[in-house]
Amino acid sequence: MIVFPNAKINLGLNIVEKRPDGFHELETCFYPAPWREALEIVESDRTVVTTSGIEIPDDGENIVLRAYYLLKDDYELPPVHIHLHKVIPIGAGLGGGSADAAFTLMLLNTLYSLNINHDDLVKYAVRLGADCAFFINNRPLLASGIGEQFTDLDISLSDKFIILVYPNIHIPTKEAYSSIDPKMPSVRINEILVNADIQDWKELLKNDFEKPLFKKHSILMDIKHNLYNAGAIYASMSGSGSCIYGLFDEDPALIFPENYKVCSGRL
């Protein structure tokens, strides 16, 4: 069986506090994005993960394999062959790895009729990573805590066209957080998204990672400016970078350097 894990974008991202355990409290809106990869699971004589597409670092921490063994600890699962065709850029702030893990949990649950309910799938996903749980829901959600506490948000961008631009800059999460000075925002993200017109997001809706990372990687700021110059209603970095996206009423048919990875489509 094959499924197609999708990316996410962040609509606003405030880092509000550093916790004693070293993690950061945040607030953001996770929104599904149309950049997808392919994940297939079939029974096999031994459990193995193979990949194609974008090369995945061999660091011994394959999150898809971790998802399989997390369920295997509690359920009788046969050996499987998992193949991931990797398309979503790594270190781009798009949550590709988290999506792969969440979709692995859901696919195993379906394939082997484990009957794990939604809330318990979310609990498994949180054990794999804070934003993994979003992909179990996979709808617009306001996230808080370390990204694992969700509140429904009545927002739809289905009439908008999105362009996501990854300039082949991998920003490790640790690097991104090292330059952040947490602070409570004067206006909360949910207030902006619910009450403000999308035309005003440019002035109101911020990503705290942009200021320090734009100083270090000026090309990211250039991409954002180019999206606005092309008519974007709103443009931002997603997550802790380095993908920059723009929201448009229609496809602006932009051309980017060949070494960039670009995805576009309706939200």
Secondary structure, 3 states (H helix, E strand, C coil): CEECCEEEEEEEEEEEEECCCCCEEEEEEEEEEEEECEEEEEECCCCEEEEEECCCCCCCCCHHHHHHHHHHCCCCCCCEEEEEEECCCCCCCCCHHHHHHHHHHHHHHHHCCCCCCHHHHHHHHHHHCCCHHHHHHCCCEEEECCCCEEEECCCCCCCCEEEEEECCCCCCHHHHHHCCCCCCCCCCHHHHHHHCCHHHHHHHCCECCHHHHHHHCHHHHHHHHHHHHCCCCEEEECCCCCCEEEEECCCCCCCCCCCCEEEEEEC
